[in-house]
Amino acid sequence: MGMATREAFGQALAELGRENKNVVAVDADLSKSTHTHLFAKEFPERFYSCGIAEANMVGVAAGLASAGKIPFAASFASFAINKGFEQLRVLLAYPSVNAKIVGTHCGVSIGEDGPSQMAIEDIGLACSLPGFVVLSPADEVSMKALVRQAAAHVGPVYIRAGRPKVPLIYPPDKVFTIGKAEELIAGTDVAIIATGLLVAEAIRAAQHLAASGVSARVIDMHTIKPLDVEAIRQAAQTGAIVVAEEHLVHDGLGVRVAQVVAETHPCPMEFVGILDTYAESATPDQLLDKYGLIARDVIAAVERVLARKKGAGAAARG
């Protein structure tokens, strides 16, 4: 197991602070949870605490960006996106301001904190903002690398981070590019396109499927906007796709992938994610199990989509 992606964000931010005096941090009284406290400890004069006021936090970030700084504004994703959405729209997206918003504690894996603090709609909301780049790293290595990519990118960025520790997927020297997906396992029967916490579950699922003779490609779609259209087009050529995410299925990564598939190479698809519901308070493992967000559920989706693929093939031959 590696560290939580929220912790990796905090470390990467502190590293950036040492390298670039224009990098600043803004927080909403959650610095120990978001790990911006690491930056605050080293650079107190470049750290701005806005109290429990995420909308104001976004406004402060917009002002700092307009003054030539590179602000990273962090809070729980459910607060940063939901409470600050109007400011994200008017102060960042519309004028294309160079500010970075980091939403931690995303999805149901925050556990006992309960549904009011579970961001399960943040990807859809962030993607709806014109000009925004939306990132969802799967482990500490990809988080650190993509934080750097976000700092170098000119324009608004949303980065999604989780609370629990997650498995290490990439070597420390792995290079990432915004908008370029990573193929982790080659496969020809089906493609599993996953993001964030579900990437590790997709890998586990592919390993199990391989034992039963199913060749499953696994793709880490760490950039949800802009999508890697070519990677999706090639994935569709397997004839079957499963999209897996810790987010509502009706407005997350899956619907964006489906749009590309419909435009480039239509094929059967299945979706692993949260259905049209909020969750409840329980342990992270209990919630991931109940809401169908573990390798078992990815395997079941693969089995369903392969049955549809076989049926479509039989119908075409008939």
Secondary structure, DSSP 4 states (H G I P E B T S, - for coil): ---BHHHHHHHHHHHHHHH-TTEEEEESS-HHHHTTHHHHHH-GGGEEE--S-HHHHHHHHHHHHHTT-EEEEEEEHHHHHHTTHHHIIIIIITTT---EEEEESBSGGGGGG-GGG-BSSHHHHHHTSTT-EEE--SSHHHHHHHHHHHHHSSS-EEEE--SSB----S-TT----TT--EEEE--SSEEEEE-TTHHHHHHHHHHHHHHTT--EEEEE--EEES--HHHHHHHHTTS-EEEEEEEETTSSHHHHHHHHHHHH----EEEEEE-SS---SS-HHHHHHHTT-SHHHHHHHHHHHHHHHHHHHHHHH-
